[in-house]
Amino acid sequence: MAEKEVFVLTTNIDMQFERIFQKERICDYQGNSGYVQCSQPCHDQIYSNVEMIRRMNENIRELRVTSELLPRCNECGRIMVPWVRDDTFWRGKTGGKVFYACLNQKKSSTPEHIKDKGIYIAGDLAETLRDLKENIVGKEM
């Protein structure tokens, strides 16, 4: 594989693909446990947590760390959370050029903080993709 051009699309959040492939060649669209983001989130920037975790590990006392060591957002001061898929998850480094789409057979909704940047579609994935393909064939994308 060393000679081949690859791009990895993964749901793994454990950073194992980074041990073999360049970060630029990986899309970890479910997040990555090596980063944190604002819990609000007030912006979509993500931050490496390596130094944060190292400081907390060095200062564990009776299985606890002081609240001063918990990472806080530079913009709003709220606690930072792991950058993994949940209701606050948002892809960092987007320049605002993102759109959230959720396709689910069960009742769901677009998270409140991104309603203006998202859509919820109720339906079957195969049927929805077939309908989409039928509607765009022959049209410029």
Secondary structure, DSSP 4 states (H G I P E B T S, - for coil): -TTS---EEE---S--GGGTS-GGGEEETTEEEEEEEESS-SS---EE-HHHHHHHHHT-BTTB--GGGS-B-TTT-PBEEEEESSTT---SS-TT---EEEEESS-----GGGGGGEEEEES-HHHHHHHHHHHHTTS--
